[in-house]
Amino acid sequence: MNYSEIKFCDIANGAGVRTTLFVSGCRHHCPHCFNPGTWAFDSGEAYTPEVEDKILASLEPAYVDGLTLLGGEPFEPENQRALIALLERVRAERPGKNVWAYSGFTFDQLADGPSRAHTDDVMRMLSLVDVLVDGPFVQDLKDITLRFRGSSNQRIIDVPRSLAAGEVCLWEDDPLFTTHTW
């Protein structure tokens, strides 16, 4: 797996302060994608054990809330196994940190298929994610007032609740933000 960028102390891609890993490789090619430089699987740099160690170290401070995966497409089959290993380390070595993931696939495509992302590994990966922002970016539905998403078709999903319920359960934001008007 390759990655295009790692942002430390990111506050735009999930709740709180985060480390954000932009993986390489995406076949969605959404029109008006904010990050088309990540579409090629060989773009960026190699994801190595040293890179993974750096990510884990960045999650150590108490002020860092968690890790966010985006890209590219974290759920492309070529990225799943490396990200599962990373997420398993996060769970083991950084308990209490949450994991967000962004995907152009919908939760249903990931969990139930059919999609190229519905592999033998995808449910393990989903089980390690706390919040999933799902669905492709759609320019005609772009809305800059939306928190943590670019277009109104995208959902912010509480993954553990959704997996337990067998249906999509939306993430509940801090009431301060849900009552705030733009």
The 8 nearest C-alpha neighbors of each residue, nearest first, counted from 0:
[[1, 46, 78, 45, 2, 81, 77, 23],
 [2, 0, 45, 46, 44, 23, 43, 22],
 [1, 3, 22, 23, 43, 44, 21, 4],
 [2, 4, 43, 21, 23, 22, 44, 37],
 [5, 3, 21, 2, 20, 6, 43, 22],
 [4, 6, 20, 19, 21, 7, 18, 3],
 [7, 5, 19, 18, 9, 4, 8, 20],
 [6, 8, 18, 9, 5, 19, 17, 57],
 [9, 7, 17, 16, 18, 10, 6, 63],
 [8, 10, 17, 7, 16, 11, 6, 18],
 [9, 11, 16, 15, 12, 17, 8, 13],
 [12, 10, 9, 13, 147, 14, 16, 15],
 [13, 11, 10, 147, 67, 9, 14, 19],
 [14, 12, 11, 147, 15, 99, 10, 67],
 [13, 15, 16, 10, 12, 64, 17, 11],
 [16, 14, 64, 10, 17, 13, 63, 65],
 [17, 15, 63, 10, 8, 64, 9, 62],
 [18, 16, 9, 65, 8, 66, 63, 64],
 [17, 19, 7, 66, 6, 8, 9, 67],
 [20, 18, 67, 6, 5, 66, 68, 17],
 [19, 21, 5, 68, 22, 67, 4, 69],
 [22, 20, 70, 69, 4, 3, 2, 5],
 [23, 21, 2, 70, 71, 3, 20, 1],
 [24, 22, 2, 37, 71, 40, 1, 3],
 [23, 25, 40, 38, 39, 71, 37, 72],
 [26, 24, 38, 71, 72, 27, 39, 28],
 [25, 27, 28, 38, 24, 72, 75, 71],
 [28, 26, 29, 25, 103, 135, 72, 38],
 [29, 27, 26, 30, 25, 38, 32, 35],
 [30, 28, 32, 27, 31, 136, 135, 137],
 [29, 31, 32, 28, 138, 137, 136, 27],
 [32, 30, 29, 33, 138, 136, 137, 35],
 [31, 33, 29, 34, 30, 35, 136, 28],
 [34, 32, 31, 35, 36, 136, 29, 30],
 [33, 35, 36, 32, 37, 70, 71, 38],
 [36, 34, 37, 38, 32, 33, 28, 71],
 [35, 37, 34, 38, 39, 42, 3, 71],
 [36, 38, 23, 71, 35, 39, 24, 34],
 [39, 37, 25, 24, 35, 71, 36, 23],
 [40, 38, 24, 42, 41, 37, 23, 25],
 [39, 41, 24, 23, 42, 38, 1, 25],
 [40, 42, 39, 1, 43, 23, 24, 44],
 [43, 41, 39, 40, 23, 37, 3, 44],
 [44, 42, 3, 2, 1, 41, 23, 45],
 [43, 45, 1, 2, 3, 46, 42, 41],
 [44, 46, 1, 47, 0, 2, 43, 41],
 [45, 47, 1, 0, 50, 2, 44, 48],
 [46, 48, 50, 49, 45, 51, 0, 1],
 [47, 49, 51, 50, 52, 46, 53, 85],
 [50, 48, 52, 47, 51, 53, 46, 54],
 [51, 49, 53, 47, 52, 48, 46, 54],
 [50, 52, 48, 54, 53, 49, 55, 47],
 [53, 51, 49, 55, 50, 54, 56, 48],
 [52, 54, 50, 56, 51, 55, 57, 49],
 [55, 53, 51, 57, 52, 56, 50, 58],
 [54, 56, 52, 58, 57, 53, 51, 89],
 [57, 55, 53, 58, 59, 54, 52, 60],
 [58, 56, 54, 55, 59, 53, 18, 60],
 [57, 59, 55, 56, 63, 60, 65, 54],
 [58, 60, 56, 57, 61, 93, 55, 63],
 [61, 59, 62, 63, 58, 57, 56, 64],
 [60, 62, 63, 59, 64, 58, 96, 95],
 [61, 63, 60, 64, 16, 15, 59, 58],
 [64, 62, 16, 61, 17, 60, 65, 58],
 [65, 63, 16, 96, 17, 15, 62, 97],
 [66, 64, 96, 97, 17, 98, 63, 18],
 [65, 67, 18, 98, 17, 19, 99, 97],
 [66, 68, 99, 19, 100, 98, 18, 20],
 [69, 67, 100, 20, 19, 21, 99, 101],
 [70, 68, 21, 101, 73, 100, 72, 71],
 [71, 69, 21, 22, 72, 23, 37, 73],
 [70, 72, 25, 37, 23, 24, 22, 38],
 [71, 73, 25, 70, 74, 75, 102, 24],
 [74, 72, 75, 69, 78, 22, 68, 70],
 [75, 73, 72, 79, 116, 76, 78, 102],
 [74, 76, 77, 78, 116, 72, 73, 79],
 [77, 75, 79, 78, 116, 74, 118, 115],
 [76, 78, 75, 79, 0, 80, 74, 24],
 [79, 77, 76, 75, 0, 81, 73, 80],
 [78, 80, 82, 76, 81, 74, 77, 83],
 [79, 81, 83, 82, 78, 84, 120, 77],
 [82, 80, 84, 83, 79, 78, 85, 0],
 [81, 83, 85, 79, 84, 80, 86, 78],
 [82, 84, 80, 86, 85, 124, 81, 87],
 [83, 85, 87, 81, 82, 86, 88, 80],
 [86, 84, 82, 88, 83, 87, 89, 81],
 [87, 85, 89, 83, 88, 84, 82, 90],
 [86, 88, 90, 84, 89, 85, 83, 91],
 [87, 89, 91, 85, 86, 90, 92, 84],
 [88, 90, 86, 93, 92, 87, 91, 85],
 [89, 91, 87, 94, 88, 93, 92, 86],
 [92, 90, 88, 89, 93, 87, 94, 86],
 [91, 93, 89, 88, 90, 94, 55, 87],
 [94, 92, 89, 90, 96, 91, 95, 59],
 [95, 93, 90, 96, 92, 91, 89, 97],
 [94, 96, 93, 97, 90, 64, 65, 89],
 [97, 95, 65, 64, 94, 93, 98, 66],
 [98, 96, 65, 129, 95, 66, 64, 99],
 [97, 99, 66, 128, 129, 65, 67, 130],
 [100, 98, 67, 130, 131, 129, 128, 68],
 [101, 99, 68, 131, 67, 69, 132, 130],
 [102, 100, 132, 69, 131, 133, 68, 99],
 [103, 101, 133, 104, 72, 134, 132, 100],
 [102, 104, 135, 134, 133, 105, 27, 72],
 [105, 103, 134, 102, 133, 108, 109, 106],
 [106, 104, 134, 133, 108, 107, 109, 103],
 [105, 107, 109, 108, 110, 133, 104, 167],
 [106, 108, 110, 105, 111, 109, 112, 104],
 [109, 107, 112, 105, 106, 111, 114, 110],
 [108, 110, 106, 117, 107, 112, 111, 116],
 [111, 109, 107, 108, 106, 112, 122, 117],
 [112, 110, 107, 108, 109, 113, 117, 106],
 [113, 111, 108, 114, 117, 109, 110, 107],
 [112, 114, 108, 111, 117, 115, 109, 116],
 [113, 115, 112, 116, 117, 108, 109, 104],
 [114, 116, 117, 113, 76, 118, 75, 112],
 [117, 115, 114, 75, 76, 118, 74, 109],
 [116, 118, 109, 112, 114, 115, 121, 113],
 [119, 117, 120, 121, 116, 76, 115, 122],
 [118, 120, 121, 117, 122, 123, 116, 76],
 [121, 119, 118, 123, 122, 124, 79, 80],
 [120, 122, 124, 118, 123, 117, 119, 125],
 [121, 123, 125, 124, 120, 126, 110, 119],
 [124, 122, 126, 121, 120, 125, 127, 83],
 [123, 125, 121, 122, 127, 126, 83, 120],
 [126, 124, 122, 128, 127, 123, 121, 158],
 [125, 127, 123, 124, 128, 122, 159, 158],
 [126, 128, 125, 124, 86, 123, 129, 87],
 [129, 127, 98, 125, 126, 130, 99, 158],
 [130, 128, 98, 158, 99, 157, 97, 159],
 [131, 129, 99, 157, 156, 158, 128, 100],
 [132, 130, 100, 156, 155, 99, 101, 133],
 [131, 133, 155, 101, 154, 156, 102, 100],
 [134, 132, 105, 102, 153, 154, 131, 103],
 [133, 135, 103, 105, 153, 104, 102, 136],
 [136, 134, 103, 137, 104, 29, 153, 133],
 [135, 137, 150, 149, 138, 29, 134, 32],
 [138, 136, 140, 139, 150, 135, 141, 152],
 [137, 139, 141, 140, 136, 31, 150, 30],
 [140, 138, 137, 141, 150, 142, 136, 151],
 [141, 139, 150, 138, 137, 151, 142, 152],
 [142, 140, 150, 138, 149, 139, 137, 151],
 [141, 143, 150, 144, 145, 149, 140, 151],
 [142, 144, 145, 149, 141, 150, 146, 148],
 [145, 143, 142, 146, 181, 149, 180, 148],
 [146, 144, 143, 142, 148, 147, 149, 151],
 [145, 147, 148, 144, 143, 149, 176, 13],
 [148, 146, 12, 13, 145, 11, 149, 132],
 [149, 147, 146, 145, 150, 153, 132, 151],
 [148, 150, 141, 142, 136, 143, 145, 151],
 [151, 149, 141, 140, 142, 152, 136, 137],
 [150, 152, 153, 140, 141, 142, 149, 145],
 [153, 151, 150, 154, 134, 140, 137, 136],
 [154, 152, 134, 151, 133, 150, 132, 148],
 [153, 155, 133, 132, 156, 152, 134, 169],
 [156, 154, 132, 170, 131, 169, 130, 133],
 [155, 157, 169, 170, 131, 130, 158, 168],
 [156, 158, 170, 130, 169, 160, 168, 159],
 [157, 159, 161, 129, 160, 130, 156, 162],
 [160, 158, 162, 161, 157, 163, 129, 126],
 [161, 159, 163, 158, 162, 157, 164, 168],
 [162, 160, 167, 168, 158, 164, 166, 163],
 [161, 163, 165, 159, 160, 164, 158, 166],
 [164, 162, 160, 161, 165, 159, 166, 158],
 [165, 163, 161, 166, 162, 160, 167, 168],
 [164, 166, 162, 163, 161, 167, 160, 168],
 [167, 165, 161, 164, 168, 162, 163, 160],
 [166, 168, 161, 169, 156, 165, 106, 164],
 [169, 167, 161, 157, 156, 160, 166, 170],
 [168, 170, 156, 157, 155, 171, 167, 154],
 [171, 169, 157, 156, 155, 172, 168, 130],
 [172, 170, 169, 173, 157, 174, 155, 156],
 [171, 173, 174, 170, 177, 176, 175, 14],
 [172, 174, 175, 176, 177, 171, 178, 14],
 [175, 173, 177, 176, 172, 178, 171, 179],
 [174, 176, 173, 178, 177, 179, 172, 180],
 [177, 175, 179, 174, 178, 173, 172, 180],
 [176, 178, 174, 179, 175, 172, 173, 180],
 [177, 179, 176, 175, 174, 180, 173, 181],
 [180, 178, 176, 177, 175, 181, 174, 173],
 [181, 179, 178, 177, 176, 144, 175, 145],
 [180, 144, 179, 145, 143, 178, 176, 177]]
